[in-house]
């Protein structure tokens, strides 16, 4: 699904456009400047996903104090039109960044499929919605599945559903569905558990403050990182306060690229940059005194000193008892042609 040599970084714009197309375009611009691989939005028909009486989530109430609207009223304000999404898709294509959007209802799945998204992202809240999972998986596109709020058994059940429906390329994202998520509740090792349990590529959808946990996830083997971002955390809306600002997103991307380069291939061997240091820092066998040509080399006539350009110290026993071929002045690094 992705470049196996590079972590796939999704800049999660979500609904941080606040229902405004121009703000959404500015988010795309920020994601491009930051160096993200994709920018992702959310596509939904409000009346298809929430009842009129449903309250907002606690974090949404906390992030929007004094706002008494229902969840339906809120997401109506945060909706972009089909035409807006078509414009955004073309805008992303022109900017050289992958356009993605998470569907939350059947109609939006059909629309995004027709729009040509290269993959589908399943949000954590739909992991136990078997009918929706089948509907998305039947499109035959790669899936990224978030697993927030789920047990390992629920993840297994969801995988059975999408695989039975034809899904073949699947990436699982560990996630803690709190906004923001506390460090104590992240349980990042659960991402490793997902990889071991199902043998699939894994990643991490990060809701913690800052960038440290996402970078740590890369060190633990994440192939995909998803992180919410906004133009300004002080903007009004449900997700801004748990998002990175553009300069922070750029810092995260740089840190991930540095870490993935640092991970290497796992083979333990000297790096090219260590060669000069090796010669200076390691030691060699050295004449502890003047040794005349033909003279037997005894232990008392040897020392071990830097640099490491001569006979290595582990060859001590092979040198003791041999005779000098030439006169060897004291403090000379021994080489094999001298004995």
C-alpha positions as CSV (number, residue, x, y, z in Angstrom):
1,X,0.0,0.0,0.0
2,X,2.8,2.4,0.9
3,X,6.5,2.8,0.4
4,X,8.1,0.1,2.6
5,X,11.1,2.3,3.1
6,X,9.3,5.4,4.4
7,X,6.7,6.1,7.1
8,X,3.4,7.3,5.6
9,X,2.5,10.6,7.3
10,X,-1.2,11.6,7.3
11,X,-1.9,15.2,8.2
12,X,-5.4,14.9,9.7
13,X,-7.3,18.1,8.9
14,X,-10.5,16.5,9.9
15,X,-13.1,19.2,10.4
16,X,-10.7,21.8,11.4
17,X,-11.7,23.8,8.4
18,X,-14.9,24.7,10.4
19,X,-17.0,24.2,7.2
20,X,-15.1,26.7,5.2
21,X,-13.5,25.7,1.8
22,X,-10.8,28.4,1.9
23,X,-9.7,27.4,5.3
24,X,-9.6,23.8,4.1
25,X,-7.3,24.9,1.2
26,X,-5.0,26.7,3.7
27,X,-4.8,23.4,5.7
28,X,-3.7,21.6,2.5
29,X,-1.1,24.3,1.9
30,X,0.2,23.8,5.5
31,X,0.4,20.0,5.1
32,X,2.4,20.4,1.9
33,X,4.8,22.8,3.5
34,X,5.2,20.5,6.4
35,X,6.1,17.6,4.1
36,X,3.2,15.3,4.9
37,X,2.4,12.5,2.4
38,X,-1.4,13.0,2.6
39,X,-3.9,15.4,4.0
40,X,-7.1,13.9,5.3
41,X,-10.6,15.3,5.9
42,X,-13.9,13.8,7.0
43,X,-16.9,13.3,4.8
44,X,-20.4,12.8,6.2
45,X,-24.1,13.5,5.8
46,X,-25.0,14.8,9.3
47,X,-28.5,13.3,9.4
48,X,-27.2,9.9,8.4
49,X,-24.8,9.5,11.4
50,X,-26.4,11.2,14.4
51,X,-29.9,11.7,15.9
52,X,-31.3,15.1,16.6
53,X,-31.1,14.6,20.3
54,X,-27.6,13.3,20.6
55,X,-25.3,15.3,22.9
56,X,-21.8,16.2,22.0
57,X,-19.0,14.1,23.4
58,X,-17.5,15.4,26.7
59,X,-14.3,16.6,25.0
60,X,-16.3,18.5,22.5
61,X,-18.3,20.3,25.2
62,X,-15.0,21.0,27.1
63,X,-13.4,22.5,23.9
64,X,-16.5,24.6,23.2
65,X,-17.6,26.0,26.5
66,X,-20.9,27.9,26.5
67,X,-22.1,26.3,23.3
68,X,-25.4,24.6,23.9
69,X,-25.9,23.1,20.4
70,X,-26.6,19.4,19.8
71,X,-24.0,17.2,18.1
72,X,-26.2,17.3,15.0
73,X,-26.1,21.1,15.0
74,X,-22.4,21.1,15.4
75,X,-21.5,18.7,12.6
76,X,-23.9,20.5,10.3
77,X,-21.7,23.6,10.7
78,X,-18.6,21.5,10.0
79,X,-19.8,19.9,6.8
80,X,-18.3,20.6,3.4
81,X,-20.4,20.1,0.2
82,X,-19.7,17.6,-2.5
83,X,-18.5,20.4,-4.7
84,X,-16.2,21.5,-2.0
85,X,-14.6,18.1,-1.8
86,X,-14.2,17.9,-5.6
87,X,-12.4,21.2,-5.4
88,X,-10.2,20.0,-2.6
89,X,-9.3,16.8,-4.4
90,X,-8.2,18.8,-7.4
91,X,-6.4,21.3,-5.2
92,X,-4.5,18.5,-3.5
93,X,-3.6,16.9,-6.9
94,X,-2.2,20.2,-8.1
95,X,-0.3,20.7,-4.8
96,X,1.3,17.2,-5.1
97,X,-0.2,15.8,-1.9
98,X,-2.6,12.8,-1.6
99,X,-6.2,13.7,-0.8
100,X,-7.9,11.4,1.7
101,X,-11.2,11.7,3.6
102,X,-12.8,9.4,6.2
103,X,-16.4,8.4,5.3
104,X,-18.9,8.1,8.1
105,X,-22.0,6.9,6.1
106,X,-22.8,4.8,3.1
107,X,-23.5,7.7,0.8
108,X,-20.1,9.2,1.6
109,X,-18.4,5.9,0.8
110,X,-20.0,6.0,-2.6
111,X,-19.1,9.6,-3.2
112,X,-15.4,9.2,-2.1
113,X,-15.1,6.0,-4.2
114,X,-16.4,7.9,-7.3
115,X,-14.1,10.8,-6.4
116,X,-11.2,8.4,-6.7
117,X,-9.6,8.2,-3.2
118,X,-6.8,5.7,-3.3
119,X,-7.8,4.1,0.0
120,X,-10.4,4.2,2.7
121,X,-9.8,5.1,6.4
122,X,-12.2,3.4,8.9
123,X,-12.6,5.6,12.0
124,X,-12.4,4.0,15.4
125,X,-16.1,4.5,16.1
126,X,-17.1,2.3,13.2
127,X,-14.8,-0.6,14.1
128,X,-17.8,-2.6,15.6
129,X,-20.2,-1.5,12.8
130,X,-20.1,-4.7,10.7
131,X,-22.5,-3.6,8.0
132,X,-20.5,-0.4,7.4
133,X,-17.2,-2.4,7.4
134,X,-18.5,-4.7,4.8
135,X,-19.8,-1.8,2.6
136,X,-16.4,-0.1,2.7
137,X,-14.4,-3.3,2.2
138,X,-16.4,-4.3,-0.8
139,X,-14.9,-1.4,-2.7
140,X,-11.7,-3.5,-2.9
141,X,-9.4,-0.6,-2.0
142,X,-6.7,-0.7,0.7
143,X,-8.0,0.0,4.2
144,X,-6.5,1.9,7.2
145,X,-8.4,0.9,10.3
146,X,-8.2,2.9,13.5
147,X,-8.7,0.8,16.6
148,X,-9.4,3.3,19.4
149,X,-11.7,2.1,22.2
150,X,-11.4,-1.5,21.0
151,X,-10.3,-4.7,22.6
152,X,-8.0,-7.2,20.7
153,X,-11.0,-9.4,20.2
154,X,-13.0,-6.6,18.6
155,X,-10.1,-5.9,16.2
156,X,-10.0,-9.6,15.3
157,X,-13.8,-9.6,14.6
158,X,-13.5,-6.5,12.4
159,X,-10.7,-8.0,10.4
160,X,-12.7,-11.1,9.8
161,X,-15.5,-9.0,8.5
162,X,-13.5,-6.9,6.1
163,X,-11.4,-9.8,4.9
164,X,-14.5,-11.8,4.2
165,X,-15.8,-8.9,2.2
166,X,-12.7,-8.8,0.0
167,X,-10.2,-6.5,1.7
168,X,-6.6,-7.6,1.2
169,X,-4.4,-4.6,1.9
170,X,-5.0,-3.6,5.6
171,X,-3.1,-1.4,8.0
172,X,-4.1,-1.2,11.6
173,X,-3.7,2.0,13.6
174,X,-3.4,1.9,17.3
175,X,-5.3,4.8,18.8
176,X,-6.5,6.2,22.1
177,X,-9.8,8.0,21.4
178,X,-9.4,10.8,23.9
179,X,-8.9,14.5,22.8
180,X,-6.2,15.0,24.0
181,X,-5.1,11.6,25.1
182,X,-2.9,11.5,28.3
183,X,0.5,9.9,28.1
184,X,-0.5,7.4,30.8
185,X,-3.4,6.1,28.6
186,X,-1.6,5.8,25.3
187,X,-0.3,2.2,25.9
188,X,1.9,2.5,22.8
189,X,3.1,-1.1,23.2
190,X,-0.4,-2.2,22.1
191,X,0.6,-1.2,18.6
192,X,3.3,-3.9,18.7
193,X,0.7,-6.3,20.0
194,X,-1.5,-5.6,17.0
195,X,1.4,-6.4,14.7
196,X,2.3,-9.6,16.5
197,X,-1.3,-10.8,16.7
198,X,-2.3,-10.2,13.1
199,X,0.9,-10.0,11.1
200,X,-0.3,-6.8,9.4
201,X,1.4,-3.4,9.0
202,X,0.6,-1.2,11.9
203,X,0.7,2.5,12.7
204,X,-0.5,5.1,15.2
205,X,-3.2,7.7,15.2
206,X,-1.9,10.2,17.7
207,X,-4.1,12.4,20.0
208,X,-1.5,13.3,22.6
209,X,-0.2,16.8,23.0
210,X,3.1,17.5,21.2
211,X,5.1,15.1,18.9
212,X,7.0,12.8,21.2
213,X,4.6,9.8,21.2
214,X,4.2,9.8,17.4
215,X,8.0,9.8,17.0
216,X,8.3,7.0,19.6
217,X,5.7,5.0,17.6
218,X,8.0,5.2,14.5
219,X,10.9,3.8,16.6
220,X,8.6,0.9,17.6
221,X,7.8,0.1,14.0
222,X,4.8,2.3,12.9
223,X,4.5,2.4,9.1
224,X,1.7,5.0,9.2
225,X,1.4,8.1,11.5
226,X,-1.7,10.2,11.6
227,X,-1.8,13.4,13.5
228,X,-4.5,16.1,13.8
229,X,-3.4,19.6,12.8
230,X,-5.0,23.1,12.7
231,X,-4.1,26.5,11.5
232,X,-4.4,27.9,15.0
233,X,-5.3,26.1,18.3
234,X,-7.3,29.1,19.4
235,X,-9.9,28.7,16.7
236,X,-13.3,27.7,17.8
237,X,-14.3,24.1,17.2
238,X,-14.2,20.6,18.7
239,X,-10.7,19.4,17.6
240,X,-8.5,22.4,17.4
241,X,-7.2,22.2,21.0
242,X,-5.9,18.7,20.4
243,X,-4.2,19.5,17.2
244,X,-0.7,20.6,16.1
245,X,-0.2,24.0,14.5
246,X,1.6,24.1,11.1
247,X,5.1,24.7,12.5
248,X,4.7,21.8,14.9
249,X,3.5,19.6,12.1
250,X,6.6,20.4,10.2
251,X,8.7,19.6,13.2
252,X,7.0,16.2,13.6
253,X,7.6,15.3,9.9
254,X,11.3,16.2,10.2
255,X,11.6,14.2,13.4
256,X,9.9,11.1,11.8
257,X,12.2,11.3,8.8
258,X,15.3,11.6,11.0
259,X,14.2,8.6,13.1
260,X,13.4,6.4,10.2
261,X,16.8,7.1,8.7
262,X,18.4,6.4,12.1
263,X,16.6,3.0,12.4
264,X,18.7,1.5,9.6
265,X,18.6,-2.1,8.5
266,X,19.4,-3.8,11.8
267,X,22.7,-5.3,10.8
268,X,25.4,-4.7,13.4
269,X,28.5,-3.5,11.6
270,X,30.8,-0.4,11.6
271,X,29.3,2.5,9.7
272,X,31.3,4.3,7.1
273,X,31.6,7.3,9.4
274,X,33.2,5.2,12.1
275,X,36.2,4.1,10.1
276,X,38.4,7.0,10.9
277,X,37.3,7.0,14.5
278,X,38.1,3.2,14.7
279,X,41.7,3.8,13.7
280,X,42.1,6.6,16.3
281,X,40.2,5.0,19.2
282,X,41.2,1.3,19.0
283,X,44.6,0.1,20.0
284,X,47.5,-1.9,18.5
285,X,50.4,-3.9,19.8
286,X,53.4,-1.5,20.3
287,X,57.1,-2.0,21.1
288,X,57.5,-1.3,24.8
289,X,61.3,-0.9,24.2
290,X,63.8,-1.0,21.4
291,X,63.7,-4.5,19.8
292,X,66.7,-5.5,17.7
293,X,66.5,-7.4,14.5
294,X,66.5,-11.1,15.2
295,X,65.6,-10.6,18.9
296,X,62.8,-12.7,20.5
297,X,59.7,-10.8,21.3
298,X,58.6,-11.4,24.9
299,X,55.6,-10.1,26.8
300,X,57.8,-7.5,28.6
301,X,58.7,-6.0,25.2
302,X,55.0,-5.4,24.2
303,X,52.5,-2.7,25.1
304,X,49.0,-1.9,23.9
305,X,48.4,1.7,22.7
306,X,46.5,3.7,20.2
307,X,46.2,4.0,17.2
308,X,44.5,0.9,15.9
309,X,46.4,0.8,12.7
310,X,48.7,-2.2,13.5
311,X,48.4,-5.7,14.9
312,X,45.3,-5.8,17.1
313,X,45.6,-6.6,20.8
314,X,43.8,-9.9,20.4
315,X,46.8,-11.2,18.4
316,X,49.1,-10.8,21.5
317,X,49.7,-14.6,21.9
318,X,50.6,-14.9,18.2
319,X,53.3,-12.3,18.5
320,X,54.9,-13.4,21.7
321,X,57.7,-15.8,20.9
322,X,58.4,-14.5,17.4
323,X,61.5,-12.8,16.3
324,X,61.9,-9.2,14.9
325,X,62.7,-9.1,11.2
326,X,63.9,-5.5,11.5
327,X,65.1,-3.1,14.2
328,X,62.0,-1.9,15.9
329,X,62.3,1.4,17.9
330,X,60.4,1.8,21.2
331,X,56.8,3.0,20.9
332,X,56.5,1.7,17.3
333,X,53.1,0.3,16.3
334,X,53.8,-3.3,15.2
335,X,52.7,-4.6,11.8
336,X,53.0,-8.1,10.5
337,X,55.9,-7.3,8.1
338,X,58.1,-6.4,11.2
339,X,58.1,-9.9,12.7
